[in-house]
Amino acid sequence: MNNRIERRIVIAGAGIAGLSVALAFRRVGHDVIVVERTQSLGTVGAGILVQANGLVVLDALGLGNAVRAAGSSCRAFNLRDRHGHLLLRTDFDAVLPAQLCPISIHRAELHRILWDACAAAGVSLQLGHTVKRVEPNESQPSLVCETGNGEIRISGDFVIGADGVKSVVRDTGGFVSHLDPIVEGSVQGVAPFSLPEHLYGEYFGAGEACGMLPLGGAQTFWFWGGSGKTVSGIEGMPFPEWHARVCKSFPPMHQVLDYQKEWGSLVRLIHRSVRCASWSRGHVILIGDAAHAMSPNLGQGANCALVDALALVCHVEALPANPEKALKQFEQNRRPLVEAIQQRGHEEGVLGTQAWPGAELLFKLLIRLARFTSGARHRAEIRMLSGLDYEGFDLDAIGIEPPVPWLTHPLQRDYA
Ligand SMILES: Cc1cc2nc3c(=O)[nH]c(=O)nc-3n(C[C@H](O)[C@H](O)[C@H](O)COP(=O)(O)OP(=O)(O)OC[C@H]3O[C@@H](n4cnc5c(N)ncnc54)[C@H](O)[C@@H]3O)c2cc1C
């Protein structure tokens, strides 16, 4: 600790990536400022699945149990046909320790837990600051922000672009990147009641899918998704017409949609995948969706953002005198796992949005056949879906090296 260099870290975006990296840098004693374009941190979004990799990071930050208490544990996941008949059941708890089974939580709750921890740790949060551009400037990069009182420049030793899929830091920072063509979109919401156990799971139809999952606080997170074209096609559609269309294809969705009377606060997303040639330029770094937004299919977007955050801090702390090398190593260690998850999610998106005659029948058959997968392959599959690349439940297992002895909370290397 005595040889540590104290730095000023400037972060664009107070989403899951921005707040978690802010907290991790602050916990090791750096001066951290987060700028966020929205005026308040309100109750936005719907449900998010915090998976094993994200939980390991939250445990390392001392927030795992708060997240578990605010969410709902998913020990098993059921794939069903459009009428609700069970096709495949995946028991996470047969492979993962109970503490690392996915937690389904309202995004706003996860956000609140991270924000409360940031505030308690002394992170400075500037709301109503819209980043207009980044000025890379070698080792003292700056963010230029529009505020209610005009433009200001905020400089630091590092600037972190955690400003999501449409990242201004990425697009003005000279990063070489592209957005994949749109494959999928979704509508998501939260119903203020729980459902009988047999209704939870994901439902498949021709080129569309929907799902219902228990959320903390006796609520239900639900979603409906389809190809980008299908979801763009509902733009301007009256809510009752969409409700009738979805419930006709997926009768079990009556359970949550009958409660909803208008579009209101429902989340409508068109999903884009981002690919960047490099995640850092000089002392400007991209993390989370800004670096590698991905399909929602594996429920890994927020989890990869959490892992990025802690991995980045670990690498910078391990090589305090050589930040350029630290950033290169961060990317080298993280990229293979992130790209594997991104690719798998993309493939599932392409497959799941096929609507040609016979596609539904074929997918049902393939899902049923998956029951006969060998035990070892099944375990490997669950670890992959959980963002873990090999057997092991500590930070090494998610590609975070070197270890982080300076964290306030010890790592939970022994999940019982
Ligand atoms: C409002 C909102 C609701 C969401 N709801 C869901 C959901 O219900 N389900 C789901 O699966 N995923 C949802 N997501 C996406 C999910 O949170 C992310 O994919 C994942 O958590 C990765 O997070 P991130 O921090 O990298 O990006 P994001 O979560 O997108 O966070 C980026 C942050 O940067 C801020 N920002 C963007 N541009 C600027 C700028 N120019 N200046 C300053 N600040 C800027 C944004 O306001 C946001 O707070 C939502 C994202 C947002 C922003």
The ligand as an SDF file (V2000), in Angstrom:
LIG
                    3D

 53 58  0  0  0  0  0  0  0  0999 V2000
  -31.6850    3.1530  -18.4910 C   0  0  0  0  0  0  0  0  0  0  0  0
  -31.2120    1.7620  -18.8100 C   0  0  0  0  0  0  0  0  0  0  0  0
  -32.0780    0.6850  -18.5900 C   0  0  0  0  0  0  0  0  0  0  0  0
  -31.6730   -0.5960  -18.9090 C   0  0  0  0  0  0  0  0  0  0  0  0
  -32.5330   -1.6200  -18.6740 N   0  0  0  0  0  0  0  0  0  0  0  0
  -32.1570   -2.8770  -18.9290 C   0  0  0  0  0  0  0  0  0  0  0  0
  -33.0250   -3.9580  -18.6510 C   0  0  0  0  0  0  0  0  0  0  0  0
  -34.1410   -3.7740  -18.2000 O   0  0  0  0  0  0  0  0  0  0  0  0
  -32.6040   -5.2110  -18.9110 N   0  0  0  0  0  0  0  0  0  0  0  0
  -31.3580   -5.4580  -19.4280 C   0  0  0  0  0  0  0  0  0  0  0  0
  -30.9960   -6.6200  -19.6290 O   0  0  0  0  0  0  0  0  0  0  0  0
  -30.5000   -4.4670  -19.7050 N   0  0  0  0  0  0  0  0  0  0  0  0
  -30.8670   -3.1820  -19.4690 C   0  0  0  0  0  0  0  0  0  0  0  0
  -30.0060   -2.1630  -19.7420 N   0  0  0  0  0  0  0  0  0  0  0  0
  -28.6850   -2.4860  -20.2940 C   0  0  0  0  0  0  0  0  0  0  0  0
  -27.7600   -3.0570  -19.2560 C   0  0  0  0  0  0  0  0  0  0  0  0
  -27.8200   -2.3140  -18.0590 O   0  0  0  0  0  0  0  0  0  0  0  0
  -26.3550   -3.0190  -19.8380 C   0  0  0  0  0  0  0  0  0  0  0  0
  -26.3250   -3.7520  -21.0390 O   0  0  0  0  0  0  0  0  0  0  0  0
  -25.3060   -3.6410  -18.9380 C   0  0  0  0  0  0  0  0  0  0  0  0
  -25.5950   -3.4510  -17.5920 O   0  0  0  0  0  0  0  0  0  0  0  0
  -23.9240   -3.0300  -19.2380 C   0  0  0  0  0  0  0  0  0  0  0  0
  -23.8790   -1.7810  -18.5850 O   0  0  0  0  0  0  0  0  0  0  0  0
  -22.9980   -0.5400  -18.9550 P   0  0  0  0  0  0  0  0  0  0  0  0
  -22.7840    0.1690  -17.6820 O   0  0  0  0  0  0  0  0  0  0  0  0
  -21.8310   -0.9300  -19.7810 O   0  0  0  0  0  0  0  0  0  0  0  0
  -23.9420    0.3270  -19.9270 O   0  0  0  0  0  0  0  0  0  0  0  0
  -25.3050    1.0720  -19.5770 P   0  0  0  0  0  0  0  0  0  0  0  0
  -26.1090    0.3030  -18.6150 O   0  0  0  0  0  0  0  0  0  0  0  0
  -25.9200    1.4080  -20.8900 O   0  0  0  0  0  0  0  0  0  0  0  0
  -24.8540    2.4330  -18.8460 O   0  0  0  0  0  0  0  0  0  0  0  0
  -24.3120    3.5330  -19.5400 C   0  0  0  0  0  0  0  0  0  0  0  0
  -24.5080    4.7880  -18.6930 C   0  0  0  0  0  0  0  0  0  0  0  0
  -23.8480    5.8670  -19.3610 O   0  0  0  0  0  0  0  0  0  0  0  0
  -24.7200    6.9750  -19.4290 C   0  0  0  0  0  0  0  0  0  0  0  0
  -24.3470    7.7440  -20.6300 N   0  0  0  0  0  0  0  0  0  0  0  0
  -24.4910    7.3820  -21.9230 C   0  0  0  0  0  0  0  0  0  0  0  0
  -24.0310    8.3370  -22.7400 N   0  0  0  0  0  0  0  0  0  0  0  0
  -23.5730    9.3340  -21.9440 C   0  0  0  0  0  0  0  0  0  0  0  0
  -22.9670   10.6010  -22.2030 C   0  0  0  0  0  0  0  0  0  0  0  0
  -22.7550   11.0300  -23.4500 N   0  0  0  0  0  0  0  0  0  0  0  0
  -22.6190   11.3720  -21.1380 N   0  0  0  0  0  0  0  0  0  0  0  0
  -22.8140   10.9310  -19.8590 C   0  0  0  0  0  0  0  0  0  0  0  0
  -23.4050    9.7660  -19.5720 N   0  0  0  0  0  0  0  0  0  0  0  0
  -23.7620    8.9590  -20.5940 C   0  0  0  0  0  0  0  0  0  0  0  0
  -26.1090    6.3580  -19.5140 C   0  0  0  0  0  0  0  0  0  0  0  0
  -27.1180    7.2640  -19.1180 O   0  0  0  0  0  0  0  0  0  0  0  0
  -25.9610    5.1830  -18.5520 C   0  0  0  0  0  0  0  0  0  0  0  0
  -26.2200    5.5650  -17.2280 O   0  0  0  0  0  0  0  0  0  0  0  0
  -30.3700   -0.8430  -19.4580 C   0  0  0  0  0  0  0  0  0  0  0  0
  -29.4910    0.2420  -19.6710 C   0  0  0  0  0  0  0  0  0  0  0  0
  -29.8970    1.5340  -19.3380 C   0  0  0  0  0  0  0  0  0  0  0  0
  -28.9410    2.6980  -19.5580 C   0  0  0  0  0  0  0  0  0  0  0  0
  1  2  1  0
  2  3  1  0
  2 52  2  0
  3  4  2  0
  4  5  1  0
  4 50  1  0
  5  6  2  0
  6  7  1  0
  6 13  1  0
  7  8  2  0
  7  9  1  0
  9 10  1  0
 10 11  2  0
 10 12  1  0
 12 13  2  0
 13 14  1  0
 14 15  1  0
 14 50  1  0
 15 16  1  0
 16 17  1  0
 16 18  1  0
 18 19  1  0
 18 20  1  0
 20 21  1  0
 20 22  1  0
 22 23  1  0
 23 24  1  0
 24 25  2  0
 24 26  1  0
 24 27  1  0
 27 28  1  0
 28 29  2  0
 28 30  1  0
 28 31  1  0
 31 32  1  0
 32 33  1  0
 33 34  1  0
 33 48  1  0
 34 35  1  0
 35 36  1  0
 35 46  1  0
 36 37  1  0
 36 45  1  0
 37 38  2  0
 38 39  1  0
 39 40  1  0
 39 45  2  0
 40 41  1  0
 40 42  2  0
 42 43  1  0
 43 44  2  0
 44 45  1  0
 46 47  1  0
 46 48  1  0
 48 49  1  0
 50 51  2  0
 51 52  1  0
 52 53  1  0
M  END
$$$$
